[in-house]
Amino acid sequence: ETGVTQTPRHLVMGMTNKKSLKCEQHLGHNAMYWYKQSAKKPLELMFVYSLEERVENNSVPSRFSPECPNSSHLFLHLHTLQPEDSALYLCASSQGTGTSGAYTYEQYFGPGTRLTVT
Amino acid sequence: AQKITQTQPGMFVQEKEAVTLDCTYDTSDPSYGLFWYKQPSSGEMIFLIYQGSYDQQNATEGRYSLNFQKARKSANLVISASQLGDSAMYFCAMREGPGNEKLTFGTGTRLTIIP
């Protein structure tokens, strides 16, 4: 596997379900990100992890819970979601984060998980 | 106010022609980075090109070049000799200065290359 992978690629869940999205990066990067992409809206940053420590939570509701057990893996735990949470969830990684002064580093994205909440 | 503005929701271009995708940005930070990403229908965001606010020359990467006009706060992407595989959504994004984690994206331009 190369680059950034995400599983599952598609997920349909009810509002009372609990599920998790998984992201894995094979690039040796030390920062990972979760983004939400809704139809006709700009990409929204949700969470940032640098060296497994959360450095940004962009006012995301508590029904989304991130976890970063090591620098290669990132999870997004979902529970009691709403239909408006249906979107494409993209994971990304980069060599550094803004807090380390590395604001020029590009982010590499995974293919995303298309989430539908019914 | 919008930080990143992409005014072209969609564009149709003949194959082999050059195409310019517009992007204007708004920031008061002297240090910032500008990025362009391509998103095919598969969903993955593909990094194309980067321009730093202090870079003296316009960035180029193969068929991609960035027309950076700092005074006008414009960072247009130019694709030369377009190919059918260039059909995709294109997003302009900005990160403002060190210490800021946020990569702010525009709403994107859907480019369709016509054979």
Interface residues (C-beta under 8 A of the other chain):
Chain A: Y33 K40 K41 P42 L43 L45 V48 V55 E56 N58 L88 L90 A92 T97 G98 T99 S100 G101 A102 Y103 T104 E106 Q107 Y108 F109 G110 P111 G112 R114
Chain B: I4 S31 Y32 G33 F35 Y37 S42 G43 E44 M45 I46 F47 Y50 G52 F91 A93 R95 E96 G97 P98 G99 N100 E101 K102 L103 T104 F105 G106 T107 G108
